[in-house]
Amino acid sequence: MTYVRKEVIGDQTLYLGDCLQVMPALGEVDAVVTDPPYGMSFQSNHRAVSHRNIANDGSTELLSWACRIKPDHSAYVWMRWDNLADVPMPRSLITWVKNNHSMGDLEHEHGRKTEVCGFYKGPNHFFPQKRPCDVITAPRTGNEHHPTEKPVTLMHQVVAWTAGVVVDPFMGSGTTLVACAKMGRKGIGIELDPEYFDIACERVRDAYRQPDMFVTAPTPAPKQETFL
Ligand SMILES: C[S@@+](CC[C@H](N)C(=O)[O-])C[C@H]1O[C@@H](n2cnc3c(N)ncnc32)[C@H](O)[C@@H]1O
């Protein structure tokens, strides 16, 4: 497999590399929870910490690729509502209601306080707990680990709808894997940018050090048990 670095921290495996090269080597995956570049060419000038441009954010190609991964259980892929024209039609669209306006689009008639996530059902899908609704309310993170950082509480709720090993091919600062670590779930993350990869490793280490880990019991794993 082609990757630059691999770190195993608890039940989390983090790859520094290009997900287009790493993913095929993982074989069939159980679940995907990811937040790919949306094609926004995003760089915010309104942050306390200035961040670099997000790699590969100039088109929706990788978003569309992520929506076409066929996991055994499920895929949850974050996007903007207007990306729907570029991706296979999800089975449902999860709406995240947050307490701040979304980035970009400052000229739009309506200030946006929601983001959406496409749900793609795998052949062995089931809900580990009761049937959820399609709205999640979670406050934004005040952190500056990454310009498009998702809150751990948000990713936690999405990971709870999946089963087995969770793969995030665009892990950024590692939020999905932090949620997995706190839930006693196995995760695999891939990140192209070495600075965000290092931040992800540090956050996952911290998650295992903190006392609030294992907030929910692990869900049963259908298949994928081996890490490369
Ligand atoms: C929208 S951000 C994810 C942010 C993440 N949800 C968080 O909370 O920090 C997408 C990430 O994908 C990474 N990326 C872009 N192209 C990639 C590729 N081909 N392989 C792996 N990572 C890639 C970018 O560097 C960026 O950090």
The ligand as an ORCA input file, in Angstrom:
! r2SCAN-3c Opt
* xyz 0 1
  C     -13.359     19.118      4.798
  S     -11.793     18.636      5.405
  C     -12.181     17.511      6.749
  C     -12.237     18.181      8.090
  C     -12.595     17.217      9.210
  N     -13.981     16.839      9.165
  C     -12.287     17.782     10.588
  O     -13.192     17.824     11.452
  O     -11.144     18.218     10.804
  C     -11.209     17.569      4.131
  C      -9.783     17.082      4.305
  O      -9.456     16.194      3.233
  C      -8.064     16.309      2.966
  N      -7.818     15.752      1.617
  C      -8.006     16.352      0.416
  N      -7.691     15.499     -0.582
  C      -7.313     14.330     -0.004
  C      -6.901     13.065     -0.501
  N      -6.803     12.820     -1.828
  N      -6.591     12.079      0.375
  C      -6.679     12.294      1.723
  N      -7.061     13.487      2.266
  C      -7.391     14.492      1.415
  C      -7.783     17.792      3.106
  O      -6.403     18.022      3.387
  C      -8.702     18.160      4.295
  O      -7.994     18.171      5.514
*
